[in-house]
Amino acid sequence: MKKIVVLIFLSSLSFLSLSQKVYSVEYASQADVKVFVSDYESRADLCVYKVDYSTQAGKNDGNWYFVDYASQADKKIYFTEYASQADILIYFVDYKNQAKWKKKEKMHLFY
């Protein structure tokens, strides 16, 4: 009986996936998170690396995979024109190992 309860609990955790499959929406009202792309890494809350395949998407570590449809996304994001409009500032990095949170107090936005 204990094994069954444990298995049910562990399988339910898969629904709490923290993978970073994102979809860029057209309007701010459709977004879960509003994002501004900074020109400078020093201003960013999160350094993001765009991965090529969904299986490479991270678990809230800055490795993002952009999906083709909103229904496939874990988070819908809207790219703002100004930093003051955004919930989070990101900076796109060139290498996967550079992806990281710089301001961990904003991590909750992608849970």
QUIFENMO-V116332 format. One record per backbone hydrogen bond with DSSP energy under -1.0 kcal/mol. NH is the residue of the N-H (numbers start at 1). CO is the residue of the C=O. E is the energy in kcal/mol with one decimal. If there is no record, write none. Layout:
nh = <NH;NH>
co = <CO;CO>
e = <E;E>
//
This chain:
nh = <5;6;7;8;9;10;11;12;13;15;16;20;22;23;25;30;31;32;33;35;36;38;43;44;45;46;47;48;49;51;56;57;58;64;65;67;72;73;74;75;77;78;80;85;86;87;88;90;91;93;98;99;100;102;103;106;107;109;110;111>
co = <1;2;3;4;5;6;7;8;9;12;13;58;65;75;77;27;28;76;76;78;88;90;40;41;89;89;100;91;62;64;53;54;63;49;20;22;69;70;21;21;23;33;35;82;83;34;34;36;46;48;95;96;47;45;45;103;104;106;107;108>
e = <-2.1;-2.5;-2.5;-2.4;-2.4;-2.7;-2.3;-1.7;-1.1;-1.2;-1.6;-1.6;-2.5;-1.7;-2.9;-1.6;-1.4;-2.9;-1.8;-3.4;-2.1;-3.4;-1.1;-1.2;-3.1;-1.7;-3.1;-2.7;-2.8;-2.9;-1.8;-1.3;-2.5;-2.3;-2.3;-2.5;-1.6;-1.3;-3.1;-1.8;-3.0;-1.8;-3.2;-1.4;-1.4;-2.3;-1.6;-3.0;-1.8;-2.9;-1.8;-1.4;-1.1;-2.9;-2.0;-1.9;-1.7;-1.7;-2.1;-1.3>
//
